[in-house]
Amino acid sequence: QVQLVESGGGLVQPGGSLRLSCAASGFTLGYYTIIWFRQAPGKEREGVATVTSTGNTNYADSVKSRFTISGDYAKYTVYLQMNSLKPEDTAVYYCFKTGPYWGQGTQVTVSE
């Protein structure tokens, strides 16, 4: 069955970096669009970055030039490289595939 498993979250200081991973199984990753979402406490879930089956990418304005989404289809994994992190990036990050299918999420906390 389809599974998405996120990892790589943690606590980081402002200005730091993290790389999130979304390990996919149960479908051919390269055929589908994958989206990273995030949800901060008390806020709605929002789309952060998208990679399509043709390799096109799209980003929320709040993360443009700081975050990079990429796929290693041989490893069945989609990554979210996050640089210059800010406290407002604190959230649970999820990967998503149409179905809908969601992972369990990984917590990112940006704090001194």
Secondary structure as the mmCIF struct_conf table of DSSP 4:
data_model
#
loop_
_struct_conf.conf_type_id
_struct_conf.id
_struct_conf.beg_label_comp_id
_struct_conf.beg_label_asym_id
_struct_conf.beg_label_seq_id
_struct_conf.end_label_comp_id
_struct_conf.end_label_asym_id
_struct_conf.end_label_seq_id
STRN STRN1 GLN A 3 SER A 7
STRN STRN2 GLY A 10 VAL A 12
TURN_TY1_P TURN_TY1_P1 PRO A 14 GLY A 15
STRN STRN3 LEU A 18 SER A 25
BEND BEND1 GLY A 26 PHE A 27
HELX_RH_3T_P HELX_RH_3T_P1 LEU A 29 TYR A 31
BEND BEND2 TYR A 32 TYR A 32
STRN STRN4 ILE A 34 GLN A 39
TURN_TY1_P TURN_TY1_P2 PRO A 41 GLY A 42
BEND BEND3 LYS A 43 LYS A 43
STRN STRN5 GLU A 46 VAL A 51
TURN_TY1_P TURN_TY1_P3 SER A 53 THR A 54
BEND BEND4 GLY A 55 GLY A 55
STRN STRN6 THR A 57 TYR A 59
TURN_TY1_P TURN_TY1_P4 ASP A 61 ARG A 66
STRN STRN7 PHE A 67 ASP A 72
TURN_TY1_P TURN_TY1_P5 TYR A 73 TYR A 76
STRN STRN8 THR A 77 MET A 82
BEND BEND5 SER A 84 SER A 84
HELX_RH_3T_P HELX_RH_3T_P2 PRO A 87 ASP A 89
STRN STRN9 ALA A 91 LYS A 97
TURN_TY1_P TURN_TY1_P6 THR A 98 PRO A 100
STRN STRN10 TYR A 101 TRP A 102
STRN STRN11 THR A 106 VAL A 110
#
